[in-house]
Each structure stands twice: as C-alpha cells, then as structure tokens.
Amino acid sequence: MIDYPTAYQQATGQPAPPAATNLTPLFAAIAANQKLPPRGQQSVDAGFTAHTLSDPRENPAVYRYYQWVLTNCLTAHPVRELTAQLVGTAFVSANVFQTNLPQPVTLNPWQVAAMATIPLMAPKAVILENNGVFVWLHHRHPAWPLIDQAGNNFNAAYCQLLPQLVARGLTVTYLGDLDSPGIQIADRVQSLLPQVAAKDLFSLQSPQQVVEWLTLYGEGRVDARRTRQVTVQTPLLREELLAIHTLGNFVEQEQLIAAYEVKIERWLNE
C-alpha cells in the first residue's frame, strides 16, 4: 500500500495534515473500487465534519491533501460514491407514494396537484434534513418510507406536498443536524406543519435525546457559528438550542447513522 502522507510530503514539500492517516482506510476503499456512501458520510466516518472533503474552506489542509491523493495516486480508480445532489425544485421521497417507478421518487412542481389522488404506501415516514443521510439510509434500508428535506431548500413542491401528505393522514417525524442552523431548519418544518405537535414531530430527536447525543458525539466539535443562539419559535426547539449553545458543541446527522437505524426501525414498527 502507498504511504500517502509520505508521498504527499515528498511531492509538495509540505507535511501532510496531522489527521491525514484518518483518510487511509477511505483511500484503500477507493483503490479497491468499493461503493462508497455520500461524501459527507465518508468525511464523518473519517473523523471530520461533513463538509471537510467537499468544501475547501472547512479544513483547507485536509481538503488539499485529499484532493492531491485522488489526483496523483488514485487516478486509475474513479471514486464510486452515492451522490447526494438532490437539491433543486423537487420533492424527493422513498416508499411514500404507491408507484411502479423505481425508488426514490422525485416530483417537480407540475406534479404536485396530481399527487393528491395517488395512494400512499405507508402510514408513517421519516423526514431527514440532509440529502446524504437520506441517500445512505435509503441505500441501507430500501423499504423504509423516507422524505428528503434537502437542508434549507424549502422549495415550492416540498412546501405544498408535505402539508398535503400530513393532511391525508401520513404520520411524520423529523431528524436533523444538532447545530444552530439545523435547529432553525427544524423550526421551519414545524411551521409548515402546525397541526403536528412538536413532541410528535421531534419524538426521535427529543430534548433529552439531543443532550445525550451531544454528550456522546459532540466532544471536540466546537464552532461558535454552529452553536450560537438564534431565533426559533418552537419552545421544544428552543430547549434543544439552549443545550447546544450551553454545551458549546454540535453533532451532525452523519455521526448518528447507527443510532438512527435503531430508533427509526422501532418507530416504524410502533
């Protein structure tokens, strides 16, 4: 196996970043042509924040090292990763509408009105904030009913279809990033669904659960921009935001896949 940190230093004259070895298993998987999860999941699995391998501003030294290895050592091995590029004008869901189309299903604004008469496949569905988490959980559990929130992308199709589905009797619960922007997104989802009690919409992400996850997974994840006090309208979410701000750390969804799998499975079967 190539010693990537040494190769990087010899070629660039710069030492590899301190956490460079965290990426060695990922590079081995790429060299073996393995199918990989979305980029954000790869990043978190390697011990970084979700945007480290896709945003050069997040951790410039690690990003440069990652890109150098791909460009100079792994050119014969294209990265085989699931894409998380689902943001746009569409409503993306899996196993919610009865259809013969392959899952997940992407609906554009022109299809929204017609979906009111399409039967539903399941009585419940989980809304997931992040595209990559939606993609990865659907890959791992292809029969689960899931809805992609697509981060802060509250497009017209989503804003029409989600309340429509709930009005038709679909029970939903929500899971998102445990940071200030994530709580703001959750607050906006609640505003779209005023008929759903916050304790139900956030039953898998209750204030008590948030504190537990922050304690277990938040150590070392410090960024004042992501733990600042922001304005939210939902009292339950204010409580969660206070915990994030007080503890001074955050947790990304990609860190919680194993915990999600247990909680979602249980919730769907209740």
N, C-alpha and C positions, 0 to 999 in steps of 0.2 A: 504494500500500500504506500502511496505517496505521502511523504511528510509535508503536508500542505503549509503549516506555519513556517517551516524552514525554507521551502521553495519560495514562498512569498517574500521572506526577508532577503534571500539571495537575489531575487529578481528586481525588487523595488528599492532595496536599501533601507527599508523601514521595517521595524519589528511588527509581527502580527499582533493584533489586539489581545489583551490578557485573556479574554474568553474565547479565543479562536478555536481551541480544542472542542468547545461545545458543538461546533459545526461538523466535526469529523464524522460522526455517525450519519449525518444528513448527506455529506459528500459520498460516503460509502454506499448509501441507498441510491443516490443518483448514478454512481458508477455501475451499480448492479441493475440499472434500468427499472427500478421499482416504482410502482404507482404511489404517488405521494398525496397527502392531504393538501388543502389550500395553503397558500404561502404564509398566512397569518398563523395557522396551526403549526406549521413547520418551525416558525420563529419562536413561538411559545414553548414548543416541545424542546427546543434547544436552550431554553432558559432566558430568552429575551422577551421584550414586549412585542405585541402582534405586528406592528408596522416596521420592525427593525430591518427585515430583509426586503422590504418593498419601498421604503421611504428613506432616501439618503440623509434626511435631516434628523431622523430618530436617533441613530447611533452611527455617525459617519464612518468611524474606523471599522466597525464590524461590517457595514454595508460595502465599503470599498474592498475589504478582504473577501467577502462572499462573492462579489462580482468578479474579482480577479481570478479566484479559483475556477468559477464557471467558465470564464473566457479563456483561461490559459491552461487549465488542467483537465477540464471535463467537456471539451468541445465535441468529442465523439459521443457524448451522452446527453441528448436533449432532456431537459427537466420534464418528467411526466407527472404533472401535478393537476389536481382538480381545480378548475377555475372558479373564482368567487365573483366574477364580473357580472353581477346581476342587476346593478343599479341602473335606473332609467325611468321609463314611464309605465312600467308594467307591475302587475300583481303576480307574485310568484308563490306557488304553494305546492305541496305534495300530499296526495291522498285526501284531499278535501272535497273536490267535485268528482262525481261519477263520470268517467270518460274512458274511452278506449285509447286515448293518447298516452304515450309514454310519460311517466312522471320524472321530474316535477313539471307542472303546467304553468306556462307564462301567458297572462291575459293582458291585452292592451286596452286603452280606454274605450275603444269602439265595441268591445265585447262585454263591457260591464253590465249594461241593461239586460242583455240576453241571459246572463248567468243567474238571474233571479228565479228562473224556472228549472235550472239544472239541479237534479237531486244531489244530496250530499253523501259522501262515502262514510263519514264518521260523525259521532255526536260531539267529539272533542277535538281540539287542535292546539298545538303549542306555537306561540309566536316567538320567533328568535330574532334578536336585534341584528346580528352580524351575518352577512352573506356567507362567509366562510364556514361559520358554525352550522348554518342551515345546510350547506352543501355537504359538510363532513358527516353530520348526523343522518342526513338522508342516505348518504353512501353506506353508512354502517347499519342503518335501520330503514331499509327501503319501504317498509309498510307503514311507518309512523305518519300520522297526519301533522304536517308542519306548515307554518306560514312564515315567509321571509319578510322581516321588517325593513331590511336594507338600510340599516343605520338611520341617518337623519333624512332619508329620502322619502318624505311623505307625499308621494305623487298622487295625482287625481284618481287613478284606478284603485290604489290602495285605500285612500280615504273614503271612497264610495263603497268598495266591496267589503271591507272589514266590518263596518256597522251593519251592512246588509246581512252578512253571514250570522252575526250575533242576533239580529232581529229574527232570523229564521230558526233560531234555537241552537246554534253552534256554541258550545261552551269553550272559552279560550282562557289560556293562562300565558304569562309573559316572562321571558328571561332575557336579560341584557347585561352589558358591562356594568361593573360596580365602580363607577367613577362619576365625576360631576356631569360630563356630557351624557353618559349613559342614563343617569337618573333623569335628566331633562328629557331625553327621548322617551323614557318610560312614562313620564308625566304627560307628554303629548299623546301617547297611545291611550292613556286613561281619559284624556279629554275627548277623544274620538268615541269612547265607549262609556258614557256617563251612567248608563243603565247597569253596568257591571261593577259590583262592589270592589274596592281596591284590595280587600283581603282575599278576594277570589282571583282577581286578575294577577295578583302577585303572590299567590299561595305558595309557589315553589321558590320564591325569592322574598320571603318574609323578612322583616327587620331582624328577627333572631337569626335567621339563616345567613343574612348578609354579614352580621357581626362574626359568625362562625367562619364564613369563607374568608373574610378579611383577615382574621386571625391566622387561619391555616395557610392561606395562599398569598397574602399581601406583603409578607416580610420582604424588605428590600425594594419594593415597588413604590418609589417616592417621586412624585412630580406635583409640585404645587398647582400647576394648571389643571390637573386631573382630580384634585381633592379640594378645590376651592368651594366656598359657599356660593350657590347660585339660587335663582328664584324658581321654586316649583310650587304648584298649587295643591297637590295631593298630600294630606297630612302624613299618611303612611310613608310616602317617599321622602318627605322632609326628615322623618326619623332615620331613614336609611342614609340620606345625605349627611346628616349630622354625624353618624357613625364613621362614614368615610372621611369627613373633614377632621373629626376628633382624633381618629387613629392615624391620619396622615398617610394612608396608603390606599392602593386600589387593586382590583382584581379584574382581569379580562376574561371574557367568556371562554376563550380557547384553553384557559387553565382548568376549566371546570367540566370538561367533556365526560370524564368518568363519573363525576357526581351527578351530572345531568342525566346520564343514561339510567342510573338507578332511580332518580326522582321522577323522570318522565315516564318510565315504564310503569312505576307504581301508580302515578296519577292517571294514566290512560286506562288502567285496569280497575280503577275505583268505581 
